[in-house]
Amino acid sequence: MVNKVVHFEVLGRDGKRTQEFYSRLFGWNVDASNPMEYGIIGASDAGIGGGAAASQDQPMVTFYVEVPNLEDALRRAGELGGRTVMEPADVPGGPRLAQFADPDGNVIGLTQAAG
């Protein structure tokens, strides 16, 4: 796969409840011991890493696709009928992210490849 999915995210109205639900349902080890209480779900040989937390708006599920350049990917999404939802932004101590909505309104996350 050229542009692989590298992270997933499940956001609910109550972060702790969302974390507990997925931990119990799938046996995921959710570590929310950070200032943002963002539940980190580590990658394994069988899958990608992800997270569970409280939503700032409506509950949603997002997956992130690693691309060489966020701006280019957003531009291309727009050309194909999508629209930018979140401009490129640096996560403190983390990756550079952006989001777009596809023509049906599904929000997809982007992360910029390191280097």
C-alpha positions as CSV (number, residue, x, y, z in Angstrom):
1,M,0.0,0.0,0.0
2,V,1.5,3.3,-1.0
3,N,-0.3,5.5,1.5
4,K,-0.9,3.3,4.5
5,V,-3.3,3.8,7.4
6,V,-1.2,4.5,10.4
7,H,-3.5,5.5,13.2
8,F,-7.2,5.2,14.1
9,E,-9.2,7.3,16.6
10,V,-12.6,6.8,18.2
11,L,-14.0,9.9,19.9
12,G,-17.1,9.8,22.1
13,R,-19.0,12.2,24.3
14,D,-17.3,10.8,27.4
15,G,-13.6,9.9,26.9
16,K,-13.3,7.6,29.9
17,R,-16.5,5.7,29.0
18,T,-15.3,5.4,25.4
19,Q,-11.9,4.1,26.5
20,E,-13.5,1.6,28.9
21,F,-16.0,0.4,26.2
22,Y,-13.3,-0.4,23.6
23,S,-10.9,-1.8,26.2
24,R,-13.7,-4.2,27.4
25,L,-15.0,-5.0,24.0
26,F,-11.7,-5.8,22.3
27,G,-9.3,-6.3,25.2
28,W,-7.3,-3.2,24.1
29,N,-4.8,-1.8,26.6
30,V,-5.8,1.9,26.8
31,D,-3.2,4.2,28.4
32,A,-4.7,7.6,29.2
33,S,-2.0,8.7,31.7
34,N,-1.2,12.0,29.9
35,P,-2.3,15.6,30.4
36,M,-4.9,15.3,27.6
37,E,-6.3,12.0,28.9
38,Y,-5.9,10.7,25.4
39,G,-6.2,7.0,25.5
40,I,-3.2,5.5,23.6
41,I,-3.8,2.1,22.1
42,G,-0.5,0.6,21.1
43,A,0.2,-1.0,17.7
44,S,0.8,-4.7,17.5
45,D,1.9,-7.2,14.9
46,A,-1.8,-7.7,14.1
47,G,-2.9,-4.0,13.7
48,I,-2.2,-0.3,13.9
49,G,-2.1,1.9,17.0
50,G,-4.9,4.2,17.8
51,G,-6.6,6.2,20.5
52,A,-9.9,6.8,22.3
53,A,-10.9,10.1,24.0
54,A,-13.7,12.6,24.5
55,S,-15.0,14.3,21.4
56,Q,-14.9,18.1,21.2
57,D,-18.1,17.9,19.2
58,Q,-20.1,14.9,18.0
59,P,-18.9,11.3,18.4
60,M,-16.9,10.1,15.5
61,V,-14.4,7.5,14.2
62,T,-11.4,8.7,12.2
63,F,-8.6,6.9,10.6
64,Y,-5.3,8.6,9.6
65,V,-3.4,8.1,6.4
66,E,0.3,8.8,6.2
67,V,1.1,11.1,3.2
68,P,4.4,12.8,2.1
69,N,2.9,16.3,2.3
70,L,-0.3,17.4,4.0
71,E,-0.9,20.5,1.8
72,D,-0.6,18.5,-1.4
73,A,-3.0,15.8,0.0
74,L,-5.6,18.4,1.0
75,R,-5.3,20.1,-2.3
76,R,-5.8,16.8,-4.1
77,A,-8.8,15.9,-1.9
78,G,-10.4,19.3,-2.9
79,E,-9.8,18.6,-6.5
80,L,-11.7,15.3,-6.1
81,G,-14.7,16.9,-4.5
82,G,-13.6,16.8,-0.8
83,R,-13.1,19.8,1.5
84,T,-10.6,20.6,4.2
85,V,-11.9,20.2,7.7
86,M,-8.7,20.9,9.7
87,E,-5.8,22.8,8.3
88,P,-2.3,21.3,8.9
89,A,-1.3,21.6,12.5
90,D,1.5,20.4,14.7
91,V,0.6,18.2,17.7
92,P,2.8,19.1,20.7
93,G,5.4,16.4,20.9
94,G,3.7,14.5,18.1
95,P,3.0,14.4,14.4
96,R,1.7,17.0,12.0
97,L,-2.0,16.4,11.2
98,A,-4.8,17.6,9.0
99,Q,-8.3,16.4,8.1
100,F,-10.6,16.5,5.1
101,A,-14.2,15.5,4.4
102,D,-14.8,13.3,1.4
103,P,-17.7,14.1,-1.0
104,D,-20.1,12.2,1.4
105,G,-18.9,14.1,4.4
106,N,-16.8,11.3,6.0
107,V,-13.9,12.9,7.8
108,I,-10.5,11.3,7.2
109,G,-7.3,12.2,9.0
110,L,-3.9,12.8,7.5
111,T,-0.5,12.6,9.1
112,Q,2.7,13.8,7.4
113,A,5.4,11.2,6.9
114,A,8.5,11.9,9.0
115,G,11.5,13.3,7.1
